């Protein structure tokens, strides 16, 4: 069994978590979230391939990818709108927003 694809998936997932914890901008956190979703999708496909249930692994990977795209679209549109209104899109700006 080749461990390289699974280690790559774990690395992508870890880099995504690290990016979400260390970035202060909304776009950086969203990109970290997307990297985490890509790592989870790759892990699902690799595990599905190794367990000889390839179709279920690919479907689970597709669900992870689609589940990662939906918040990404909403977050990017929110970030662009926030940047348009305040010329800055950091998490510190979100603390100062009022209803």
Backbone as a chain_set.jsonl record, in Angstrom:
{"seq": "XXXXXXXXXXXXXXXXXXXXXXXXXXXXXXXXXXXXXXXXXXXXXXXXXXXXXXXXXXXXXXXXXXXXXXXXXXXXXXXXXXXXXXXXXXXXXXXXXXX", "coords": {"N": [[0.842, -1.187, 0.0], [0.614, 2.134, -0.932], [1.688, 4.918, 0.788], [2.004, 7.604, 0.218], [-0.079, 9.249, -1.077], [-1.978, 9.4, 1.017], [-0.501, 10.606, 3.051], [-0.076, 13.047, 1.802], [-2.704, 14.021, 1.771], [-3.142, 14.286, 4.529], [-1.212, 16.203, 5.065], [-2.194, 18.408, 3.538], [-4.624, 18.842, 4.877], [-3.647, 19.525, 7.424], [-2.157, 21.843, 6.833], [-4.227, 23.508, 6.047], [-5.675, 23.775, 8.469], [-3.703, 25.048, 9.988], [-3.451, 27.439, 8.521], [-5.998, 28.543, 8.934], [-5.859, 29.063, 11.636], [-3.788, 30.916, 11.916], [-4.087, 33.116, 10.198], [-5.271, 36.486, 9.789], [-6.948, 37.725, 8.058], [-10.06, 37.62, 6.288], [-10.09, 36.361, 3.81], [-7.77, 34.793, 3.933], [-8.471, 32.957, 5.924], [-10.629, 31.709, 4.684], [-9.346, 30.516, 2.502], [-7.73, 28.743, 3.889], [-9.732, 27.103, 4.932], [-10.703, 25.992, 2.567], [-8.445, 24.576, 1.722], [-8.329, 22.684, 3.755], [-10.706, 21.307, 3.215], [-10.024, 20.235, 0.72], [-7.953, 18.495, 1.452], [-9.416, 16.686, 3.035], [-11.141, 15.652, 1.102], [-9.327, 14.409, -0.643], [-8.304, 12.477, 1.095], [-10.607, 10.932, 1.488], [-10.991, 9.85, -1.075], [-8.614, 8.381, -1.377], [-8.786, 6.512, 0.744], [-11.12, 5.226, -0.046], [-10.222, 4.075, -2.415], [-8.241, 2.32, -1.511], [-9.749, 0.584, 0.042], [-11.16, -0.721, -1.813], [-13.632, 0.267, -2.551], [-14.232, 2.254, -4.511], [-16.09, 3.985, -5.756], [-17.751, 4.949, -3.693], [-15.854, 6.318, -2.168], [-15.085, 8.302, -3.997], [-17.521, 9.66, -4.297], [-17.891, 10.624, -1.689], [-15.657, 12.294, -1.54], [-16.386, 14.169, -3.496], [-18.621, 15.273, -2.27], [-17.374, 16.494, -0.063], [-15.872, 18.421, -1.439], [-17.883, 19.982, -2.695], [-19.229, 20.799, -0.419], [-17.29, 22.429, 0.629], [-17.108, 24.486, -1.195], [-19.441, 25.991, -1.118], [-19.554, 27.572, 1.396], [-17.291, 29.025, 0.791], [-17.928, 30.635, -1.434], [-19.921, 32.287, -0.311], [-18.406, 33.501, 1.732], [-16.372, 34.827, 0.277], [-17.925, 36.684, -1.178], [-18.994, 38.166, 0.935], [-16.612, 39.158, 2.005], [-15.634, 40.751, -0.102], [-17.647, 42.667, -0.204], [-17.359, 43.803, 2.357], [-14.766, 44.823, 2.1], [-15.244, 46.703, 0.134], [-16.884, 48.508, 1.48], [-15.345, 49.281, 3.728], [-12.677, 49.386, 3.01], [-10.917, 47.537, 4.015], [-10.431, 44.176, 4.948], [-10.381, 42.536, 7.452], [-10.389, 40.404, 10.388], [-10.56, 41.954, 12.611], [-12.059, 44.109, 11.798], [-14.565, 42.956, 11.625], [-15.345, 42.742, 14.26], [-16.082, 45.288, 14.875], [-18.402, 45.831, 13.525], [-21.778, 46.901, 13.378], [-25.19, 46.069, 13.866]], "CA": [[0.0, 0.0, 0.0], [1.384, 3.366, -1.056], [1.273, 5.879, 1.817], [2.238, 8.986, -0.201], [-1.304, 10.05, -1.224], [-2.606, 9.636, 2.314], [0.324, 11.606, 3.736], [-0.365, 14.321, 1.14], [-4.008, 14.457, 2.266], [-2.951, 14.729, 5.912], [-0.47, 17.46, 4.986], [-3.114, 19.461, 3.092], [-5.561, 19.112, 5.971], [-2.909, 20.219, 8.487], [-1.851, 23.2, 6.364], [-5.47, 24.275, 6.098], [-5.936, 24.114, 9.872], [-2.699, 26.046, 10.368], [-3.806, 28.711, 7.882], [-7.177, 29.108, 9.598], [-5.5, 29.527, 12.98], [-2.789, 31.979, 11.929], [-4.439, 34.258, 9.348], [-6.18, 37.47, 10.363], [-7.867, 38.218, 7.042], [-11.15, 36.708, 5.965], [-9.689, 35.566, 2.649], [-6.803, 33.795, 4.387], [-9.202, 31.912, 6.643], [-11.407, 30.96, 3.696], [-8.42, 29.67, 1.746], [-7.381, 27.65, 4.791], [-10.877, 26.203, 4.974], [-10.748, 25.264, 1.294], [-7.335, 23.616, 1.733], [-8.76, 21.608, 4.637], [-11.703, 20.512, 2.488], [-9.306, 19.475, -0.315], [-7.276, 17.394, 2.134], [-10.419, 15.694, 3.431], [-11.623, 14.991, -0.114], [-8.268, 13.512, -1.109], [-8.263, 11.343, 2.022], [-11.76, 10.076, 1.218], [-10.748, 9.113, -2.315], [-7.533, 7.417, -1.142], [-9.307, 5.434, 1.584], [-12.046, 4.47, -0.878], [-9.449, 3.274, -3.367], [-7.552, 1.251, -0.789], [-10.71, -0.395, 0.546], [-11.807, -1.255, -3.013], [-14.97, 0.838, -2.701], [-13.785, 3.496, -5.128], [-17.202, 4.878, -6.07], [-18.177, 5.628, -2.46], [-14.8, 7.272, -1.818], [-15.167, 9.446, -4.898], [-18.718, 10.428, -3.954], [-17.625, 11.342, -0.445], [-14.747, 13.374, -1.892], [-17.159, 15.196, -4.2], [-19.446, 15.961, -1.262], [-16.474, 17.388, 0.674], [-15.524, 19.562, -2.294], [-19.052, 20.845, -2.83], [-19.471, 21.401, 0.891], [-16.296, 23.474, 0.85], [-17.286, 25.587, -2.147], [-20.593, 26.828, -0.748], [-19.148, 28.649, 2.312], [-16.261, 29.836, 0.148], [-18.609, 31.647, -2.256], [-20.525, 33.253, 0.598], [-17.355, 34.25, 2.42], [-15.731, 35.745, -0.665], [-18.82, 37.798, -1.47], [-19.036, 38.989, 2.146], [-15.328, 39.828, 2.125], [-15.57, 41.809, -1.118], [-18.553, 43.73, 0.243], [-16.724, 44.459, 3.502], [-13.643, 45.6, 1.587], [-15.81, 47.836, -0.593], [-17.419, 49.476, 2.437], [-14.369, 49.75, 4.722], [-11.339, 49.288, 2.388], [-10.105, 46.573, 4.744], [-11.235, 42.976, 5.211], [-9.742, 41.725, 8.484], [-11.308, 39.976, 11.439], [-10.735, 43.062, 13.546], [-13.16, 44.912, 11.281], [-15.831, 42.293, 11.916], [-15.701, 43.007, 15.648], [-16.606, 46.648, 14.968], [-19.66, 45.975, 12.779], [-22.98, 47.038, 14.176], [-26.37, 45.612, 13.15]], "C": [[0.884, 1.246, 0.0], [0.838, 4.422, -0.087], [1.384, 7.334, 1.371], [0.949, 9.779, -0.404], [-1.987, 10.35, 0.105], [-1.815, 10.663, 3.124], [0.121, 12.998, 3.119], [-1.697, 14.882, 1.628], [-3.9, 14.983, 3.696], [-2.194, 16.055, 5.946], [-1.351, 18.619, 4.551], [-4.085, 19.842, 4.204], [-4.876, 19.911, 7.08], [-2.559, 21.645, 8.081], [-3.094, 24.086, 6.381], [-5.826, 24.697, 7.515], [-4.971, 25.194, 10.355], [-3.027, 27.414, 9.774], [-5.011, 29.353, 8.554], [-6.837, 29.661, 10.977], [-4.582, 30.738, 12.969], [-3.165, 33.213, 11.114], [-5.41, 35.188, 10.048], [-7.159, 38.022, 9.332], [-8.92, 37.163, 6.743], [-10.758, 35.805, 4.803], [-8.686, 34.485, 3.03], [-7.48, 32.639, 5.109], [-10.025, 31.072, 5.671], [-10.519, 30.046, 2.859], [-7.927, 28.502, 2.604], [-8.497, 26.631, 4.902], [-10.956, 25.366, 3.704], [-9.621, 24.229, 1.213], [-7.666, 22.429, 2.635], [-9.768, 20.706, 3.936], [-11.036, 19.685, 1.385], [-8.562, 18.293, 0.295], [-8.239, 16.298, 2.544], [-10.952, 14.939, 2.213], [-10.585, 14.011, -0.647], [-8.17, 12.28, -0.206], [-9.426, 10.388, 1.771], [-11.549, 9.243, -0.038], [-9.677, 8.047, -2.109], [-8.031, 6.236, -0.313], [-10.303, 4.587, 0.788], [-11.326, 3.577, -1.87], [-8.781, 2.093, -2.678], [-8.513, 0.186, -0.267], [-11.532, -1.015, -0.58], [-13.278, -0.87, -3.122], [-14.763, 2.232, -3.3], [-14.927, 4.474, -5.349], [-17.66, 5.637, -4.828], [-17.133, 6.642, -2.008], [-14.838, 8.499, -2.696], [-16.398, 10.294, -4.617], [-18.525, 11.227, -2.676], [-16.663, 12.505, -0.689], [-15.461, 14.505, -2.601], [-18.043, 15.971, -3.235], [-18.591, 16.914, -0.433], [-16.136, 18.623, -0.153], [-16.695, 20.52, -2.45], [-19.399, 21.522, -1.509], [-18.469, 22.492, 1.23], [-16.48, 24.675, -0.046], [-18.4, 26.528, -1.703], [-20.22, 27.903, 0.277], [-18.089, 29.561, 1.698], [-16.893, 30.95, -0.689], [-19.233, 32.718, -1.368], [-19.491, 34.105, 1.31], [-16.641, 35.231, 1.515], [-16.639, 36.928, -0.978], [-18.941, 38.729, -0.261], [-17.743, 39.791, 2.293], [-15.186, 40.972, 1.123], [-16.466, 42.97, -0.714], [-17.955, 44.496, 1.425], [-15.552, 45.315, 3.049], [-14.145, 46.84, 0.848], [-16.295, 48.92, 0.372], [-16.347, 50.084, 3.338], [-12.938, 49.778, 4.226], [-10.373, 48.39, 3.162], [-10.989, 45.369, 5.062], [-10.49, 42.074, 6.196], [-10.778, 41.33, 9.53], [-11.526, 41.068, 12.478], [-11.877, 43.976, 13.106], [-14.513, 44.285, 11.588], [-16.289, 42.543, 13.351], [-16.365, 44.379, 15.79], [-17.907, 46.856, 14.208], [-20.826, 46.055, 13.733], [-24.166, 46.721, 13.284], [-27.001, 46.645, 12.329]], "O": [[1.784, 1.387, 0.828], [-0.341, 4.771, -0.145], [0.904, 8.223, 2.075], [0.88, 10.915, 0.066], [-2.52, 11.443, 0.294], [-2.405, 11.498, 3.809], [0.143, 14.004, 3.828], [-1.811, 16.082, 1.874], [-4.497, 16.006, 4.032], [-2.498, 16.928, 6.76], [-1.272, 19.704, 5.129], [-4.335, 21.023, 4.442], [-5.452, 20.859, 7.613], [-2.655, 22.561, 8.899], [-3.015, 25.274, 6.693], [-6.232, 25.836, 7.745], [-5.369, 26.134, 11.043], [-2.894, 28.433, 10.452], [-5.049, 30.571, 8.728], [-7.458, 30.621, 11.434], [-4.592, 31.519, 13.92], [-2.588, 34.277, 11.339], [-6.27, 34.743, 10.809], [-8.106, 38.718, 9.697], [-8.692, 35.967, 6.924], [-11.062, 34.613, 4.812], [-8.747, 33.375, 2.503], [-7.107, 31.48, 4.927], [-10.107, 29.853, 5.821], [-10.907, 28.921, 2.544], [-7.732, 27.397, 2.097], [-8.241, 25.429, 4.961], [-11.243, 24.17, 3.76], [-9.822, 23.131, 0.694], [-7.321, 21.292, 2.314], [-9.695, 19.483, 4.048], [-11.442, 18.548, 1.141], [-8.544, 17.207, -0.285], [-7.926, 15.114, 2.42], [-11.187, 13.733, 2.28], [-10.931, 12.903, -1.057], [-7.974, 11.167, -0.694], [-9.253, 9.17, 1.833], [-11.89, 8.061, -0.064], [-9.812, 6.93, -2.609], [-7.732, 5.085, -0.632], [-10.328, 3.365, 0.933], [-11.761, 2.457, -2.139], [-8.763, 0.986, -3.216], [-8.14, -0.981, -0.147], [-12.488, -1.748, -0.327], [-14.074, -1.598, -3.715], [-15.076, 3.246, -2.678], [-14.752, 5.676, -5.149], [-17.927, 6.837, -4.899], [-17.486, 7.714, -1.516], [-14.648, 9.616, -2.215], [-16.33, 11.521, -4.689], [-18.949, 12.38, -2.591], [-16.83, 13.579, -0.112], [-15.181, 15.675, -2.343], [-18.198, 17.185, -3.366], [-19.026, 18.024, -0.128], [-16.115, 19.739, 0.367], [-16.523, 21.734, -2.349], [-19.813, 22.681, -1.487], [-18.763, 23.381, 2.029], [-16.053, 25.777, 0.301], [-18.301, 27.74, -1.898], [-20.544, 29.07, 0.051], [-18.003, 30.738, 2.049], [-16.43, 32.091, -0.647], [-19.095, 33.911, -1.634], [-19.685, 35.31, 1.471], [-16.332, 36.348, 1.93], [-16.169, 38.064, -1.037], [-18.985, 39.949, -0.422], [-17.775, 40.964, 2.664], [-14.675, 42.039, 1.464], [-16.086, 44.131, -0.867], [-18.046, 45.723, 1.473], [-15.361, 46.419, 3.558], [-13.534, 47.905, 0.933], [-16.134, 50.111, 0.105], [-16.421, 51.265, 3.679], [-12.05, 50.172, 4.981], [-9.158, 48.475, 2.984], [-12.16, 45.528, 5.406], [-10.027, 40.993, 5.834], [-11.892, 41.853, 9.554], [-12.56, 41.099, 13.146], [-12.578, 44.549, 13.94], [-15.498, 44.996, 11.789], [-17.489, 42.555, 13.626], [-17.129, 44.602, 16.729], [-18.465, 47.952, 14.242], [-20.864, 45.374, 14.758], [-24.168, 47.051, 12.098], [-28.01, 46.383, 11.674]]}, "num_chains": 1, "name": "protein.A"}
